[in-house]
Amino acid sequence: MEEYKIIRRPIITEKGTILKDENNQVVFEVALGANKSEIRKAVEKLFKVSVLAVRTQNYNGKRKRMGRTLGRRRNWKKAIVTLKEGSRVNFFEGV
């Protein structure tokens, strides 16, 4: 897979910023079919950092009701990437 298709977007939450500050970890939404080695290679190539470990979590989409009809959100996958000391991924520096 192409790197830009594997890494969909960074997940910027309160928990994610705590992980970034304390453990040097970054959180991404990734493609459902991506495995840990593909995620590692994509992060290293896109952001030019060294990766120690990758943890993944699969999320099932919730059912949502819109009036009478039932809908469903999409399934998605989250990756928590641990970076080596001294490596940083800067998303919103100076904002």
PDB file of N, CA, C and O in Angstrom:
ATOM      1  N   MET A   1       0.829  -1.190   0.000  1.00  0.00           N
ATOM      2  CA  MET A   1       0.000   0.000   0.000  1.00  0.00           C
ATOM      3  C   MET A   1       0.873   1.253   0.000  1.00  0.00           C
ATOM      4  O   MET A   1       2.018   1.236   0.450  1.00  0.00           O
ATOM      5  N   GLU A   2       0.309   2.317  -0.508  1.00  0.00           N
ATOM      6  CA  GLU A   2       0.996   3.595  -0.521  1.00  0.00           C
ATOM      7  C   GLU A   2       0.943   4.213   0.876  1.00  0.00           C
ATOM      8  O   GLU A   2      -0.022   4.014   1.615  1.00  0.00           O
ATOM      9  N   GLU A   3       1.995   4.968   1.232  1.00  0.00           N
ATOM     10  CA  GLU A   3       2.097   5.520   2.583  1.00  0.00           C
ATOM     11  C   GLU A   3       0.939   6.447   2.925  1.00  0.00           C
ATOM     12  O   GLU A   3       0.438   6.440   4.049  1.00  0.00           O
ATOM     13  N   TYR A   4       0.515   7.248   1.942  1.00  0.00           N
ATOM     14  CA  TYR A   4      -0.565   8.196   2.211  1.00  0.00           C
ATOM     15  C   TYR A   4      -1.921   7.508   2.339  1.00  0.00           C
ATOM     16  O   TYR A   4      -2.856   8.089   2.891  1.00  0.00           O
ATOM     17  N   LYS A   5      -2.039   6.302   1.847  1.00  0.00           N
ATOM     18  CA  LYS A   5      -3.278   5.544   2.021  1.00  0.00           C
ATOM     19  C   LYS A   5      -3.271   4.772   3.344  1.00  0.00           C
ATOM     20  O   LYS A   5      -4.334   4.466   3.883  1.00  0.00           O
ATOM     21  N   ILE A   6      -2.102   4.459   3.863  1.00  0.00           N
ATOM     22  CA  ILE A   6      -1.996   3.741   5.135  1.00  0.00           C
ATOM     23  C   ILE A   6      -2.286   4.691   6.295  1.00  0.00           C
ATOM     24  O   ILE A   6      -3.128   4.392   7.142  1.00  0.00           O
ATOM     25  N   ILE A   7      -1.600   5.825   6.342  1.00  0.00           N
ATOM     26  CA  ILE A   7      -1.786   6.812   7.406  1.00  0.00           C
ATOM     27  C   ILE A   7      -2.872   7.777   6.940  1.00  0.00           C
ATOM     28  O   ILE A   7      -2.646   8.575   6.030  1.00  0.00           O
ATOM     29  N   ARG A   8      -4.046   7.706   7.559  1.00  0.00           N
ATOM     30  CA  ARG A   8      -5.158   8.560   7.129  1.00  0.00           C
ATOM     31  C   ARG A   8      -5.095   9.939   7.761  1.00  0.00           C
ATOM     32  O   ARG A   8      -5.171  10.948   7.059  1.00  0.00           O
ATOM     33  N   ARG A   9      -4.954   9.993   9.099  1.00  0.00           N
ATOM     34  CA  ARG A   9      -4.917  11.290   9.779  1.00  0.00           C
ATOM     35  C   ARG A   9      -4.379  11.084  11.184  1.00  0.00           C
ATOM     36  O   ARG A   9      -4.491   9.990  11.737  1.00  0.00           O
ATOM     37  N   PRO A  10      -3.796  12.128  11.770  1.00  0.00           N
ATOM     38  CA  PRO A  10      -3.421  12.044  13.175  1.00  0.00           C
ATOM     39  C   PRO A  10      -4.659  12.234  14.045  1.00  0.00           C
ATOM     40  O   PRO A  10      -5.590  12.945  13.664  1.00  0.00           O
ATOM     41  N   ILE A  11      -4.665  11.607  15.191  1.00  0.00           N
ATOM     42  CA  ILE A  11      -5.763  11.755  16.134  1.00  0.00           C
ATOM     43  C   ILE A  11      -5.267  12.652  17.262  1.00  0.00           C
ATOM     44  O   ILE A  11      -4.428  12.248  18.068  1.00  0.00           O
ATOM     45  N   ILE A  12      -5.795  13.870  17.310  1.00  0.00           N
ATOM     46  CA  ILE A  12      -5.372  14.855  18.298  1.00  0.00           C
ATOM     47  C   ILE A  12      -6.445  14.918  19.385  1.00  0.00           C
ATOM     48  O   ILE A  12      -7.482  15.557  19.208  1.00  0.00           O
ATOM     49  N   THR A  13      -6.187  14.251  20.507  1.00  0.00           N
ATOM     50  CA  THR A  13      -7.097  14.252  21.648  1.00  0.00           C
ATOM     51  C   THR A  13      -6.290  14.564  22.904  1.00  0.00           C
ATOM     52  O   THR A  13      -5.065  14.677  22.862  1.00  0.00           O
ATOM     53  N   GLU A  14      -6.990  14.699  24.006  1.00  0.00           N
ATOM     54  CA  GLU A  14      -6.311  14.960  25.271  1.00  0.00           C
ATOM     55  C   GLU A  14      -5.399  13.797  25.652  1.00  0.00           C
ATOM     56  O   GLU A  14      -4.264  14.003  26.083  1.00  0.00           O
ATOM     57  N   LYS A  15      -5.901  12.582  25.489  1.00  0.00           N
ATOM     58  CA  LYS A  15      -5.100  11.401  25.803  1.00  0.00           C
ATOM     59  C   LYS A  15      -3.891  11.295  24.862  1.00  0.00           C
ATOM     60  O   LYS A  15      -2.799  10.910  25.281  1.00  0.00           O
ATOM     61  N   GLY A  16      -4.100  11.637  23.605  1.00  0.00           N
ATOM     62  CA  GLY A  16      -3.006  11.582  22.637  1.00  0.00           C
ATOM     63  C   GLY A  16      -1.899  12.567  22.942  1.00  0.00           C
ATOM     64  O   GLY A  16      -0.722  12.249  22.768  1.00  0.00           O
ATOM     65  N   THR A  17      -2.258  13.765  23.399  1.00  0.00           N
ATOM     66  CA  THR A  17      -1.230  14.737  23.747  1.00  0.00           C
ATOM     67  C   THR A  17      -0.478  14.333  25.015  1.00  0.00           C
ATOM     68  O   THR A  17       0.713  14.616  25.145  1.00  0.00           O
ATOM     69  N   ILE A  18      -1.158  13.680  25.941  1.00  0.00           N
ATOM     70  CA  ILE A  18      -0.476  13.166  27.135  1.00  0.00           C
ATOM     71  C   ILE A  18       0.509  12.074  26.740  1.00  0.00           C
ATOM     72  O   ILE A  18       1.634  12.049  27.239  1.00  0.00           O
ATOM     73  N   LEU A  19       0.098  11.162  25.843  1.00  0.00           N
ATOM     74  CA  LEU A  19       0.999  10.111  25.373  1.00  0.00           C
ATOM     75  C   LEU A  19       2.206  10.712  24.663  1.00  0.00           C
ATOM     76  O   LEU A  19       3.328  10.232  24.822  1.00  0.00           O
ATOM     77  N   LYS A  20       1.975  11.769  23.875  1.00  0.00           N
ATOM     78  CA  LYS A  20       3.067  12.406  23.145  1.00  0.00           C
ATOM     79  C   LYS A  20       4.066  13.037  24.099  1.00  0.00           C
ATOM     80  O   LYS A  20       5.275  12.916  23.900  1.00  0.00           O
ATOM     81  N   ASP A  21       3.574  13.708  25.131  1.00  0.00           N
ATOM     82  CA  ASP A  21       4.452  14.402  26.055  1.00  0.00           C
ATOM     83  C   ASP A  21       5.198  13.459  26.989  1.00  0.00           C
ATOM     84  O   ASP A  21       6.389  13.651  27.239  1.00  0.00           O
ATOM     85  N   GLU A  22       4.511  12.438  27.511  1.00  0.00           N
ATOM     86  CA  GLU A  22       5.117  11.580  28.533  1.00  0.00           C
ATOM     87  C   GLU A  22       5.871  10.383  27.952  1.00  0.00           C
ATOM     88  O   GLU A  22       6.937  10.025  28.452  1.00  0.00           O
ATOM     89  N   ASN A  23       5.324   9.758  26.895  1.00  0.00           N
ATOM     90  CA  ASN A  23       5.890   8.496  26.417  1.00  0.00           C
ATOM     91  C   ASN A  23       6.469   8.566  25.014  1.00  0.00           C
ATOM     92  O   ASN A  23       6.929   7.553  24.486  1.00  0.00           O
ATOM     93  N   ASN A  24       6.455   9.752  24.397  1.00  0.00           N
ATOM     94  CA  ASN A  24       6.940   9.926  23.028  1.00  0.00           C
ATOM     95  C   ASN A  24       6.194   9.007  22.057  1.00  0.00           C
ATOM     96  O   ASN A  24       6.805   8.345  21.218  1.00  0.00           O
ATOM     97  N   GLN A  25       4.852   8.977  22.185  1.00  0.00           N
ATOM     98  CA  GLN A  25       3.994   8.173  21.326  1.00  0.00           C
ATOM     99  C   GLN A  25       3.071   9.076  20.534  1.00  0.00           C
ATOM    100  O   GLN A  25       2.644  10.123  21.021  1.00  0.00           O
ATOM    101  N   VAL A  26       2.758   8.663  19.294  1.00  0.00           N
ATOM    102  CA  VAL A  26       1.886   9.426  18.411  1.00  0.00           C
ATOM    103  C   VAL A  26       0.740   8.517  17.989  1.00  0.00           C
ATOM    104  O   VAL A  26       0.942   7.322  17.778  1.00  0.00           O
ATOM    105  N   VAL A  27      -0.482   9.082  17.862  1.00  0.00           N
ATOM    106  CA  VAL A  27      -1.674   8.296  17.538  1.00  0.00           C
ATOM    107  C   VAL A  27      -2.164   8.681  16.147  1.00  0.00           C
ATOM    108  O   VAL A  27      -2.293   9.864  15.832  1.00  0.00           O
ATOM    109  N   PHE A  28      -2.438   7.668  15.312  1.00  0.00           N
ATOM    110  CA  PHE A  28      -2.928   7.869  13.957  1.00  0.00           C
ATOM    111  C   PHE A  28      -4.156   7.023  13.704  1.00  0.00           C
ATOM    112  O   PHE A  28      -4.326   5.967  14.315  1.00  0.00           O
ATOM    113  N   GLU A  29      -5.025   7.487  12.794  1.00  0.00           N
ATOM    114  CA  GLU A  29      -6.040   6.621  12.203  1.00  0.00           C
ATOM    115  C   GLU A  29      -5.397   6.030  10.966  1.00  0.00           C
ATOM    116  O   GLU A  29      -4.833   6.757  10.148  1.00  0.00           O
ATOM    117  N   VAL A  30      -5.476   4.702  10.821  1.00  0.00           N
ATOM    118  CA  VAL A  30      -4.823   4.021   9.705  1.00  0.00           C
ATOM    119  C   VAL A  30      -5.843   3.210   8.914  1.00  0.00           C
ATOM    120  O   VAL A  30      -6.984   3.039   9.344  1.00  0.00           O
ATOM    121  N   ALA A  31      -5.423   2.718   7.767  1.00  0.00           N
ATOM    122  CA  ALA A  31      -6.291   1.905   6.922  1.00  0.00           C
ATOM    123  C   ALA A  31      -6.599   0.579   7.617  1.00  0.00           C
ATOM    124  O   ALA A  31      -5.768   0.046   8.352  1.00  0.00           O
ATOM    125  N   LEU A  32      -7.798   0.056   7.379  1.00  0.00           N
ATOM    126  CA  LEU A  32      -8.212  -1.190   8.039  1.00  0.00           C
ATOM    127  C   LEU A  32      -7.322  -2.371   7.663  1.00  0.00           C
ATOM    128  O   LEU A  32      -7.073  -3.241   8.497  1.00  0.00           O
ATOM    129  N   GLY A  33      -6.845  -2.414   6.436  1.00  0.00           N
ATOM    130  CA  GLY A  33      -6.055  -3.552   5.982  1.00  0.00           C
ATOM    131  C   GLY A  33      -4.575  -3.460   6.284  1.00  0.00           C
ATOM    132  O   GLY A  33      -3.826  -4.376   5.943  1.00  0.00           O
ATOM    133  N   ALA A  34      -4.129  -2.385   6.911  1.00  0.00           N
ATOM    134  CA  ALA A  34      -2.707  -2.181   7.181  1.00  0.00           C
ATOM    135  C   ALA A  34      -2.265  -2.994   8.388  1.00  0.00           C
ATOM    136  O   ALA A  34      -2.976  -3.065   9.391  1.00  0.00           O
ATOM    137  N   ASN A  35      -1.079  -3.613   8.288  1.00  0.00           N
ATOM    138  CA  ASN A  35      -0.535  -4.335   9.439  1.00  0.00           C
ATOM    139  C   ASN A  35       0.558  -3.492  10.096  1.00  0.00           C
ATOM    140  O   ASN A  35       0.881  -2.404   9.618  1.00  0.00           O
ATOM    141  N   LYS A  36       1.122  -3.995  11.187  1.00  0.00           N
ATOM    142  CA  LYS A  36       2.052  -3.208  11.982  1.00  0.00           C
ATOM    143  C   LYS A  36       3.325  -2.864  11.224  1.00  0.00           C
ATOM    144  O   LYS A  36       3.839  -1.754  11.361  1.00  0.00           O
ATOM    145  N   SER A  37       3.839  -3.784  10.435  1.00  0.00           N
ATOM    146  CA  SER A  37       5.080  -3.493   9.699  1.00  0.00           C
ATOM    147  C   SER A  37       4.848  -2.446   8.611  1.00  0.00           C
ATOM    148  O   SER A  37       5.721  -1.613   8.369  1.00  0.00           O
ATOM    149  N   GLU A  38       3.687  -2.474   7.952  1.00  0.00           N
ATOM    150  CA  GLU A  38       3.375  -1.449   6.959  1.00  0.00           C
ATOM    151  C   GLU A  38       3.214  -0.083   7.605  1.00  0.00           C
ATOM    152  O   GLU A  38       3.656   0.924   7.050  1.00  0.00           O
ATOM    153  N   ILE A  39       2.583  -0.040   8.778  1.00  0.00           N
ATOM    154  CA  ILE A  39       2.414   1.220   9.497  1.00  0.00           C
ATOM    155  C   ILE A  39       3.770   1.776   9.910  1.00  0.00           C
ATOM    156  O   ILE A  39       4.010   2.977   9.790  1.00  0.00           O
ATOM    157  N   ARG A  40       4.650   0.917  10.392  1.00  0.00           N
ATOM    158  CA  ARG A  40       5.996   1.329  10.801  1.00  0.00           C
ATOM    159  C   ARG A  40       6.749   1.951   9.627  1.00  0.00           C
ATOM    160  O   ARG A  40       7.328   3.029   9.759  1.00  0.00           O
ATOM    161  N   LYS A  41       6.741   1.274   8.486  1.00  0.00           N
ATOM    162  CA  LYS A  41       7.458   1.781   7.312  1.00  0.00           C
ATOM    163  C   LYS A  41       6.869   3.099   6.818  1.00  0.00           C
ATOM    164  O   LYS A  41       7.607   3.995   6.409  1.00  0.00           O
ATOM    165  N   ALA A  42       5.538   3.222   6.857  1.00  0.00           N
ATOM    166  CA  ALA A  42       4.894   4.447   6.389  1.00  0.00           C
ATOM    167  C   ALA A  42       5.244   5.636   7.281  1.00  0.00           C
ATOM    168  O   ALA A  42       5.538   6.721   6.780  1.00  0.00           O
ATOM    169  N   VAL A  43       5.213   5.438   8.600  1.00  0.00           N
ATOM    170  CA  VAL A  43       5.534   6.536   9.522  1.00  0.00           C
ATOM    171  C   VAL A  43       7.000   6.937   9.374  1.00  0.00           C
ATOM    172  O   VAL A  43       7.318   8.126   9.367  1.00  0.00           O
ATOM    173  N   GLU A  44       7.890   5.960   9.255  1.00  0.00           N
ATOM    174  CA  GLU A  44       9.311   6.273   9.103  1.00  0.00           C
ATOM    175  C   GLU A  44       9.583   7.030   7.810  1.00  0.00           C
ATOM    176  O   GLU A  44      10.408   7.944   7.786  1.00  0.00           O
ATOM    177  N   LYS A  45       8.897   6.657   6.740  1.00  0.00           N
ATOM    178  CA  LYS A  45       9.130   7.318   5.453  1.00  0.00           C
ATOM    179  C   LYS A  45       8.489   8.699   5.391  1.00  0.00           C
ATOM    180  O   LYS A  45       9.119   9.639   4.905  1.00  0.00           O
ATOM    181  N   LEU A  46       7.246   8.850   5.874  1.00  0.00           N
ATOM    182  CA  LEU A  46       6.544  10.126   5.781  1.00  0.00           C
ATOM    183  C   LEU A  46       7.126  11.191   6.705  1.00  0.00           C
ATOM    184  O   LEU A  46       7.271  12.345   6.300  1.00  0.00           O
ATOM    185  N   PHE A  47       7.462  10.821   7.944  1.00  0.00           N
ATOM    186  CA  PHE A  47       7.872  11.803   8.934  1.00  0.00           C
ATOM    187  C   PHE A  47       9.362  11.779   9.234  1.00  0.00           C
ATOM    188  O   PHE A  47       9.847  12.600  10.012  1.00  0.00           O
ATOM    189  N   LYS A  48      10.109  10.833   8.619  1.00  0.00           N
ATOM    190  CA  LYS A  48      11.567  10.726   8.781  1.00  0.00           C
ATOM    191  C   LYS A  48      11.965  10.615  10.253  1.00  0.00           C
ATOM    192  O   LYS A  48      12.801  11.372  10.746  1.00  0.00           O
ATOM    193  N   VAL A  49      11.342   9.645  10.949  1.00  0.00           N
ATOM    194  CA  VAL A  49      11.627   9.370  12.350  1.00  0.00           C
ATOM    195  C   VAL A  49      11.938   7.881  12.493  1.00  0.00           C
ATOM    196  O   VAL A  49      11.724   7.103  11.564  1.00  0.00           O
ATOM    197  N   SER A  50      12.443   7.493  13.662  1.00  0.00           N
ATOM    198  CA  SER A  50      12.699   6.090  13.960  1.00  0.00           C
ATOM    199  C   SER A  50      11.599   5.572  14.877  1.00  0.00           C
ATOM    200  O   SER A  50      11.259   6.219  15.867  1.00  0.00           O
ATOM    201  N   VAL A  51      11.041   4.406  14.551  1.00  0.00           N
ATOM    202  CA  VAL A  51       9.918   3.834  15.292  1.00  0.00           C
ATOM    203  C   VAL A  51      10.400   2.654  16.117  1.00  0.00           C
ATOM    204  O   VAL A  51      11.098   1.775  15.612  1.00  0.00           O
ATOM    205  N   LEU A  52      10.016   2.638  17.413  1.00  0.00           N
ATOM    206  CA  LEU A  52      10.337   1.507  18.276  1.00  0.00           C
ATOM    207  C   LEU A  52       9.262   0.428  18.225  1.00  0.00           C
ATOM    208  O   LEU A  52       9.579  -0.751  18.064  1.00  0.00           O
ATOM    209  N   ALA A  53       7.991   0.816  18.359  1.00  0.00           N
ATOM    210  CA  ALA A  53       6.904  -0.160  18.436  1.00  0.00           C
ATOM    211  C   ALA A  53       5.627   0.434  17.865  1.00  0.00           C
ATOM    212  O   ALA A  53       5.448   1.651  17.812  1.00  0.00           O
ATOM    213  N   VAL A  54       4.736  -0.473  17.435  1.00  0.00           N
ATOM    214  CA  VAL A  54       3.425  -0.077  16.926  1.00  0.00           C
ATOM    215  C   VAL A  54       2.374  -0.942  17.599  1.00  0.00           C
ATOM    216  O   VAL A  54       2.486  -2.168  17.613  1.00  0.00           O
ATOM    217  N   ARG A  55       1.344  -0.297  18.160  1.00  0.00           N
ATOM    218  CA  ARG A  55       0.203  -1.016  18.719  1.00  0.00           C
ATOM    219  C   ARG A  55      -1.032  -0.597  17.939  1.00  0.00           C
ATOM    220  O   ARG A  55      -1.183   0.575  17.594  1.00  0.00           O
ATOM    221  N   THR A  56      -1.920  -1.554  17.657  1.00  0.00           N
ATOM    222  CA  THR A  56      -3.116  -1.239  16.876  1.00  0.00           C
ATOM    223  C   THR A  56      -4.368  -1.642  17.637  1.00  0.00           C
ATOM    224  O   THR A  56      -4.356  -2.550  18.468  1.00  0.00           O
ATOM    225  N   GLN A  57      -5.452  -0.933  17.325  1.00  0.00           N
ATOM    226  CA  GLN A  57      -6.759  -1.219  17.912  1.00  0.00           C
ATOM    227  C   GLN A  57      -7.803  -1.089  16.815  1.00  0.00           C
ATOM    228  O   GLN A  57      -7.795  -0.114  16.062  1.00  0.00           O
ATOM    229  N   ASN A  58      -8.705  -2.063  16.718  1.00  0.00           N
ATOM    230  CA  ASN A  58      -9.807  -2.022  15.762  1.00  0.00           C
ATOM    231  C   ASN A  58     -11.066  -1.544  16.463  1.00  0.00           C
ATOM    232  O   ASN A  58     -11.367  -1.968  17.579  1.00  0.00           O
ATOM    233  N   TYR A  59     -11.802  -0.653  15.795  1.00  0.00           N
ATOM    234  CA  TYR A  59     -13.050  -0.126  16.329  1.00  0.00           C
ATOM    235  C   TYR A  59     -14.186  -0.464  15.380  1.00  0.00           C
ATOM    236  O   TYR A  59     -14.077  -0.243  14.174  1.00  0.00           O
ATOM    237  N   ASN A  60     -15.271  -0.995  15.915  1.00  0.00           N
ATOM    238  CA  ASN A  60     -16.464  -1.253  15.118  1.00  0.00           C
ATOM    239  C   ASN A  60     -17.320  -0.002  15.112  1.00  0.00           C
ATOM    240  O   ASN A  60     -17.432   0.692  16.122  1.00  0.00           O
ATOM    241  N   GLY A  61     -17.931   0.286  13.954  1.00  0.00           N
ATOM    242  CA  GLY A  61     -18.785   1.461  13.833  1.00  0.00           C
ATOM    243  C   GLY A  61     -20.054   1.294  14.655  1.00  0.00           C
ATOM    244  O   GLY A  61     -20.633   0.210  14.713  1.00  0.00           O
ATOM    245  N   LYS A  62     -20.478   2.382  15.290  1.00  0.00           N
ATOM    246  CA  LYS A  62     -21.686   2.336  16.109  1.00  0.00           C
ATOM    247  C   LYS A  62     -22.922   2.435  15.232  1.00  0.00           C
ATOM    248  O   LYS A  62     -22.890   3.048  14.165  1.00  0.00           O
ATOM    249  N   ARG A  63     -24.002   1.833  15.685  1.00  0.00           N
ATOM    250  CA  ARG A  63     -25.294   2.012  15.018  1.00  0.00           C
ATOM    251  C   ARG A  63     -25.886   3.336  15.456  1.00  0.00           C
ATOM    252  O   ARG A  63     -25.880   3.665  16.642  1.00  0.00           O
ATOM    253  N   LYS A  64     -26.388   4.084  14.515  1.00  0.00           N
ATOM    254  CA  LYS A  64     -26.996   5.371  14.808  1.00  0.00           C
ATOM    255  C   LYS A  64     -28.353   5.436  14.132  1.00  0.00           C
ATOM    256  O   LYS A  64     -28.541   4.926  13.028  1.00  0.00           O
ATOM    257  N   ARG A  65     -29.289   6.068  14.810  1.00  0.00           N
ATOM    258  CA  ARG A  65     -30.650   6.196  14.293  1.00  0.00           C
ATOM    259  C   ARG A  65     -30.830   7.608  13.762  1.00  0.00           C
ATOM    260  O   ARG A  65     -30.488   8.583  14.431  1.00  0.00           O
ATOM    261  N   MET A  66     -31.375   7.710  12.543  1.00  0.00           N
ATOM    262  CA  MET A  66     -31.686   9.000  11.937  1.00  0.00           C
ATOM    263  C   MET A  66     -33.167   8.994  11.594  1.00  0.00           C
ATOM    264  O   MET A  66     -33.563   8.588  10.501  1.00  0.00           O
ATOM    265  N   GLY A  67     -33.966   9.443  12.527  1.00  0.00           N
ATOM    266  CA  GLY A  67     -35.407   9.371  12.329  1.00  0.00           C
ATOM    267  C   GLY A  67     -35.864   7.925  12.416  1.00  0.00           C
ATOM    268  O   GLY A  67     -35.611   7.253  13.416  1.00  0.00           O
ATOM    269  N   ARG A  68     -36.530   7.445  11.384  1.00  0.00           N
ATOM    270  CA  ARG A  68     -36.984   6.053  11.366  1.00  0.00           C
ATOM    271  C   ARG A  68     -35.908   5.076  10.924  1.00  0.00           C
ATOM    272  O   ARG A  68     -35.939   3.902  11.291  1.00  0.00           O
ATOM    273  N   THR A  69     -34.961   5.558  10.142  1.00  0.00           N
ATOM    274  CA  THR A  69     -33.986   4.648   9.547  1.00  0.00           C
ATOM    275  C   THR A  69     -32.797   4.434  10.474  1.00  0.00           C
ATOM    276  O   THR A  69     -32.411   5.316  11.241  1.00  0.00           O
ATOM    277  N   LEU A  70     -32.236   3.249  10.379  1.00  0.00           N
ATOM    278  CA  LEU A  70     -31.028   2.926  11.120  1.00  0.00           C
ATOM    279  C   LEU A  70     -29.834   3.111  10.201  1.00  0.00           C
ATOM    280  O   LEU A  70     -29.850   2.691   9.044  1.00  0.00           O
ATOM    281  N   GLY A  71     -28.805   3.743  10.731  1.00  0.00           N
ATOM    282  CA  GLY A  71     -27.566   3.914   9.990  1.00  0.00           C
ATOM    283  C   GLY A  71     -26.432   3.303  10.778  1.00  0.00           C
ATOM    284  O   GLY A  71     -26.630   2.786  11.877  1.00  0.00           O
ATOM    285  N   ARG A  72     -25.264   3.364  10.219  1.00  0.00           N
ATOM    286  CA  ARG A  72     -24.106   2.810  10.890  1.00  0.00           C
ATOM    287  C   ARG A  72     -22.877   3.617  10.512  1.00  0.00           C
ATOM    288  O   ARG A  72     -22.668   3.935   9.341  1.00  0.00           O
ATOM    289  N   ARG A  73     -22.069   3.945  11.503  1.00  0.00           N
ATOM    290  CA  ARG A  73     -20.791   4.599  11.238  1.00  0.00           C
ATOM    291  C   ARG A  73     -19.805   3.554  10.721  1.00  0.00           C
ATOM    292  O   ARG A  73     -20.012   2.351  10.886  1.00  0.00           O
ATOM    293  N   ARG A  74     -18.759   4.019  10.112  1.00  0.00           N
ATOM    294  CA  ARG A  74     -17.812   3.083   9.519  1.00  0.00           C
ATOM    295  C   ARG A  74     -16.872   2.482  10.570  1.00  0.00           C
ATOM    296  O   ARG A  74     -16.647   3.076  11.624  1.00  0.00           O
ATOM    297  N   ASN A  75     -16.332   1.309  10.272  1.00  0.00           N
ATOM    298  CA  ASN A  75     -15.306   0.707  11.112  1.00  0.00           C
ATOM    299  C   ASN A  75     -13.986   1.431  10.850  1.00  0.00           C
ATOM    300  O   ASN A  75     -13.756   1.926   9.747  1.00  0.00           O
ATOM    301  N   TRP A  76     -13.112   1.493  11.871  1.00  0.00           N
ATOM    302  CA  TRP A  76     -11.826   2.143  11.686  1.00  0.00           C
ATOM    303  C   TRP A  76     -10.769   1.523  12.576  1.00  0.00           C
ATOM    304  O   TRP A  76     -11.076   0.744  13.479  1.00  0.00           O
ATOM    305  N   LYS A  77      -9.523   1.876  12.313  1.00  0.00           N
ATOM    306  CA  LYS A  77      -8.393   1.291  13.026  1.00  0.00           C
ATOM    307  C   LYS A  77      -7.488   2.407  13.527  1.00  0.00           C
ATOM    308  O   LYS A  77      -7.224   3.377  12.816  1.00  0.00           O
ATOM    309  N   LYS A  78      -7.018   2.255  14.761  1.00  0.00           N
ATOM    310  CA  LYS A  78      -6.145   3.237  15.386  1.00  0.00           C
ATOM    311  C   LYS A  78      -4.787   2.607  15.647  1.00  0.00           C
ATOM    312  O   LYS A  78      -4.701   1.446  16.047  1.00  0.00           O
ATOM    313  N   ALA A  79      -3.728   3.373  15.420  1.00  0.00           N
ATOM    314  CA  ALA A  79      -2.370   2.905  15.679  1.00  0.00           C
ATOM    315  C   ALA A  79      -1.681   3.861  16.640  1.00  0.00           C
ATOM    316  O   ALA A  79      -1.703   5.077  16.444  1.00  0.00           O
ATOM    317  N   ILE A  80      -1.066   3.300  17.684  1.00  0.00           N
ATOM    318  CA  ILE A  80      -0.266   4.077  18.628  1.00  0.00           C
ATOM    319  C   ILE A  80       1.190   3.733  18.340  1.00  0.00           C
ATOM    320  O   ILE A  80       1.618   2.597  18.540  1.00  0.00           O
ATOM    321  N   VAL A  81       1.948   4.721  17.871  1.00  0.00           N
ATOM    322  CA  VAL A  81       3.320   4.509  17.413  1.00  0.00           C
ATOM    323  C   VAL A  81       4.280   5.083  18.447  1.00  0.00           C
ATOM    324  O   VAL A  81       4.197   6.264  18.786  1.00  0.00           O
ATOM    325  N   THR A  82       5.196   4.248  18.951  1.00  0.00           N
ATOM    326  CA  THR A  82       6.207   4.684  19.903  1.00  0.00           C
ATOM    327  C   THR A  82       7.464   5.068  19.132  1.00  0.00           C
ATOM    328  O   THR A  82       7.988   4.275  18.350  1.00  0.00           O
ATOM    329  N   LEU A  83       7.946   6.290  19.358  1.00  0.00           N
ATOM    330  CA  LEU A  83       9.120   6.802  18.655  1.00  0.00           C
ATOM    331  C   LEU A  83      10.358   6.670  19.531  1.00  0.00           C
ATOM    332  O   LEU A  83      10.254   6.623  20.757  1.00  0.00           O
ATOM    333  N   LYS A  84      11.532   6.610  18.900  1.00  0.00           N
ATOM    334  CA  LYS A  84      12.791   6.574  19.641  1.00  0.00           C
ATOM    335  C   LYS A  84      13.047   7.924  20.283  1.00  0.00           C
ATOM    336  O   LYS A  84      12.482   8.935  19.865  1.00  0.00           O
ATOM    337  N   GLU A  85      13.904   7.939  21.306  1.00  0.00           N
ATOM    338  CA  GLU A  85      14.252   9.181  21.987  1.00  0.00           C
ATOM    339  C   GLU A  85      14.844  10.167  20.990  1.00  0.00           C
ATOM    340  O   GLU A  85      15.682   9.809  20.163  1.00  0.00           O
ATOM    341  N   GLY A  86      14.401  11.389  21.083  1.00  0.00           N
ATOM    342  CA  GLY A  86      14.911  12.430  20.201  1.00  0.00           C
ATOM    343  C   GLY A  86      14.130  12.583  18.911  1.00  0.00           C
ATOM    344  O   GLY A  86      14.312  13.576  18.207  1.00  0.00           O
ATOM    345  N   SER A  87      13.263  11.634  18.574  1.00  0.00           N
ATOM    346  CA  SER A  87      12.432  11.731  17.378  1.00  0.00           C
ATOM    347  C   SER A  87      11.123  12.416  17.736  1.00  0.00           C
ATOM    348  O   SER A  87      10.534  12.142  18.782  1.00  0.00           O
ATOM    349  N   ARG A  88      10.668  13.320  16.852  1.00  0.00           N
ATOM    350  CA  ARG A  88       9.418  14.031  17.095  1.00  0.00           C
ATOM    351  C   ARG A  88       8.650  14.164  15.792  1.00  0.00           C
ATOM    352  O   ARG A  88       9.235  14.318  14.720  1.00  0.00           O
ATOM    353  N   VAL A  89       7.327  14.101  15.902  1.00  0.00           N
ATOM    354  CA  VAL A  89       6.435  14.374  14.782  1.00  0.00           C
ATOM    355  C   VAL A  89       5.677  15.637  15.161  1.00  0.00           C
ATOM    356  O   VAL A  89       4.893  15.635  16.110  1.00  0.00           O
ATOM    357  N   ASN A  90       5.912  16.723  14.417  1.00  0.00           N
ATOM    358  CA  ASN A  90       5.290  18.001  14.751  1.00  0.00           C
ATOM    359  C   ASN A  90       4.084  18.235  13.867  1.00  0.00           C
ATOM    360  O   ASN A  90       4.218  18.340  12.648  1.00  0.00           O
ATOM    361  N   PHE A  91       2.905  18.317  14.467  1.00  0.00           N
ATOM    362  CA  PHE A  91       1.683  18.571  13.727  1.00  0.00           C
ATOM    363  C   PHE A  91       1.301  20.043  13.774  1.00  0.00           C
ATOM    364  O   PHE A  91       1.127  20.678  12.734  1.00  0.00           O
ATOM    365  N   PHE A  92       1.172  20.585  14.979  1.00  0.00           N
ATOM    366  CA  PHE A  92       0.662  21.933  15.143  1.00  0.00           C
ATOM    367  C   PHE A  92       1.656  22.761  15.969  1.00  0.00           C
ATOM    368  O   PHE A  92       1.289  23.300  17.013  1.00  0.00           O
ATOM    369  N   GLU A  93       2.856  22.860  15.532  1.00  0.00           N
ATOM    370  CA  GLU A  93       3.832  23.673  16.239  1.00  0.00           C
ATOM    371  C   GLU A  93       3.617  25.139  15.885  1.00  0.00           C
ATOM    372  O   GLU A  93       3.523  25.483  14.707  1.00  0.00           O
ATOM    373  N   GLY A  94       3.539  26.000  16.886  1.00  0.00           N
ATOM    374  CA  GLY A  94       3.383  27.420  16.663  1.00  0.00           C
ATOM    375  C   GLY A  94       1.949  27.859  16.428  1.00  0.00           C
ATOM    376  O   GLY A  94       1.721  28.995  16.012  1.00  0.00           O
ATOM    377  N   VAL A  95       0.966  26.985  16.683  1.00  0.00           N
ATOM    378  CA  VAL A  95      -0.427  27.362  16.481  1.00  0.00           C
ATOM    379  C   VAL A  95      -0.966  27.972  17.740  1.00  0.00           C
ATOM    380  O   VAL A  95      -2.133  28.362  17.787  1.00  0.00           O
TER     381      VAL A  95
END
